[in-house]
Amino acid sequence: MKIIDTCGMSCPQPVLMTKKSLEENPEGLDIIVDNNTAKGNVERFLKSAGYTASITEKVDTFLIEARK
Amino acid sequence: MNGKKEIIIAGGAVGIISVLLVYFGNPANMGFCIACFLRDIAGGIGLHRADVVQYIRPEIIGLVLGAFFISLKNKEFQTKGGSSPFTRFILGIAVMIGALIFLGCPLRMVLRLGGGDLNALFGIAGFVAGIYVGVIFLNKGFSLKRSYNITKIEGYIFPAVNAGALILLIAAPAFIFFSEKGPGSMHAPIVISLAAGLIVGALAQKTRLCMVGGTRDMILFKDMYLLSGFIAILVFSFIGNFAFGFFKLGFAEQPIAHTDSLWNFLGMAVVGWGSVLLGGCPLRQLILSGEGNTDSVITVTGMLVGAAISHNFGLASSAAGVTSNGKVAVFICFVFLGIVSYWNSESLIKKSSSEGLSKADAE
């Protein structure tokens, strides 16, 4: 699964990066975010785009697994 | 935490609290105005000498400290920095110049409309147009690049500075300026202003309330979340103003406003465009400053300096209208925004020497 790292990016770039990568990889994507705001924003976007999002908390980051 | 209901409640609270602050003594339609209040603080510490707009606004201190405490409590305090700090500093100046052309930050723009000031409609139109331009560059890969984790103490300094400002306000030493007339002399009691700031700071931190984010996310993702907060502020400030008898519909003789539609539009276009590049409106920058985001601290510092420049160079508008210096400044801001937008947009500068770095960031 392709993985993108959105750590340290300002709003709304984590969501934009997710959106762009999903257009190239419609089957799914792993997204690393480093704050709750980006986590919430990406999660909300994934739901509206018809993906499930499972979230695992890591040290200082979250891994979001987006699947169709 | 990310429920739409929460942000509507938060927006509603901001609308009502803003009207209450006016009731307790703040200038009309200025329960909150991040640009005006930073401008007053710049005057209070003598960075400019416009004697009608000098006061250390406790609302600002409250917003920062409210966000600080709630982010500590929720373990969301993260000290970060290093995302194009000097670009952000100048963007802060530009946003402040634009806001003082219109006479209000995006939050006051909404509060002005909620109070019946129809000039704000031109402001909103310009704001949306500016956001739209910013979004075009976001879609072309605009980024001020990553921020990084830095030492915790760096993030504590700005909240500490705000606590220091509170001491200066209360102690009122002779070197702090306090307006004796004009908007700077009109303020709610310190305790009320501070409490209002703390409450709104906490709410805005929890809900990520952002005036520019609403329109931006609507255009980009058809996402209504932040926009519902924006609308809630408008609706509830309207209700509040009506209830207190403050509502006054029209263009002419609105409080701390002018009727020059074109420059209301252009001023807020600078604010909208600049705020999209920064990743959030002035309110959001203050909240992030409290959460340990030192890039936002730099932005707020830029806004403070921008306010001083605006008044020292005669750029800021007044009820009498826009100044010719102000018009030139808006033009310079647009040129600057254009250059920053272009040179930080990945797909527009593919052939530049930073290709390796840009690619690494895109991965």
Interface residues (C-beta under 8 A of the other chain):
Chain A: I4 D5 C7 G8 M9 S10 C11 P12 Q13 V15 L16 M17 K19 D34 N35 N36 T37 G40 E43 R44 F45 S48 D60
Chain B: M1 N2 N74 E76 Q78 K80 G82 S83 L138 N139 S143 L144 R146 S147 Y148 N149 R208 C210 G213 R216 D217 L220 F221 K222 D223 Y225 L278 G279 G280 D295 A362 E363
